[in-house]
């Protein structure tokens, strides 16, 4: 009679419960509360640097979740100023400032890891955009104060911090999108110029 594969069973149990244990530990050491936009009391903790460049990770998960990379870039700019080690006084963690319970819900065992942090933040934003019919302002407000608060307010809540958050993200979004479009245009111009030079016959031919 074959013996049960305990390693395989334990692996399944661990996958189910470890995220909850991590969330409980994080909540125990950090005060749970609604996070604020770009908390001036944000602190940094030593952590291993990202193996992949942040811009590369942004591009990867923007494509995976059908988002504009410039939008993810704008959120990260406002949330953490591209500091993967950031921890706000409210308990939000990493580049996209995930709260511990949010990190656990998206199976993030290490919220400081840029790869997992951006993946979870992109997935969260994609879900909010879908639930709010693609309305970017509402999705951003929900990312900031929670979906329930936005639905109760039937729009962007009349909270100065939330309104400032939405305005700042949209402002950076426009800036990064314009910069990206200009870079793409310059790249096309360079390629065409190079191609024309290659197509020109050499003198004396």
C-alpha positions, 0 to 999 in steps of 0.5 A, spaced: 500 500 500 503 506 497 504 511 503 502 518 503 506 523 500 507 528 506 511 533 503 506 534 498 501 535 503 505 539 507 506 544 501 499 545 500 497 546 507 503 551 508 501 555 501 494 556 504 496 558 511 503 561 511 500 568 508 495 568 513 501 567 519 505 573 515 499 578 515 498 576 523 505 577 524 506 584 520 499 586 524 502 585 530 508 589 529 505 595 525 498 599 527 493 597 522 489 603 519 487 606 513 494 609 509 495 616 507 498 618 501 505 619 501 506 619 509 512 624 511 513 619 517 515 614 512 521 610 514 526 605 511 528 598 513 534 595 510 532 590 505 536 586 499 535 590 493 531 588 487 534 583 482 530 586 476 530 594 475 523 597 477 522 599 471 522 592 468 518 590 473 513 595 472 513 594 464 512 586 466 506 587 470 503 593 466 502 588 460 500 582 465 494 586 468 492 590 461 495 597 465 499 603 462 506 602 465 506 610 466 500 609 471 503 604 475 509 608 475 505 614 477 502 610 483 509 608 485 512 615 485 506 618 489 506 612 494 513 610 496 517 615 491 520 608 488 523 606 495 522 599 495 524 599 503 518 604 505 514 603 511 509 608 513 507 610 520 500 606 518 503 600 516 503 600 509 509 597 505 514 597 499 513 600 493 506 600 492 504 601 499 500 594 501 497 594 507 499 587 510 492 584 509 492 586 502 499 583 501 496 576 504 490 576 500 494 577 494 499 571 496 505 576 498 510 573 503 515 578 502 511 585 501 518 588 501 520 584 494 519 589 488 517 583 484 511 581 489 509 588 491 508 591 484 504 584 482 500 585 487 499 592 487 497 592 479 492 586 480 489 590 486 488 596 481 486 592 475 480 589 480 478 596 482 478 599 475 474 593 473 469 594 479 468 601 478 467 601 470 474 603 468 473 610 472 480 611 474 479 617 479 474 612 483 479 606 482 485 611 485 480 613 490 479 606 492 486 604 492 487 610 497 482 609 502 478 602 500 473 600 495 467 601 501 469 608 502 468 610 495 462 606 494 459 610 500 461 616 498 458 615 491 464 618 488 471 620 490 470 621 498 470 629 500 477 627 504 482 632 502 488 627 503 484 622 498 483 628 493 490 630 493 492 623 492 488 622 486 490 629 483 497 627 484 497 620 481 493 623 475 499 629 474 504 624 475 501 619 470 500 625 465 507 627 466 510 620 465 505 618 459 508 624 455 515 622 457 514 615 455 511 617 448 516 622 447 522 617 448 518 612 443 518 618 438 525 619 439 526 612 438 522 611 432 526 617 429 533 614 430 531 608 427 528 611 421 534 615 420 539 609 421 535 606 416 536 611 411 543 612 412 544 604 411 540 605 404 544 610 401 549 608 396 556 609 398 560 614 394 563 611 388 558 606 387 
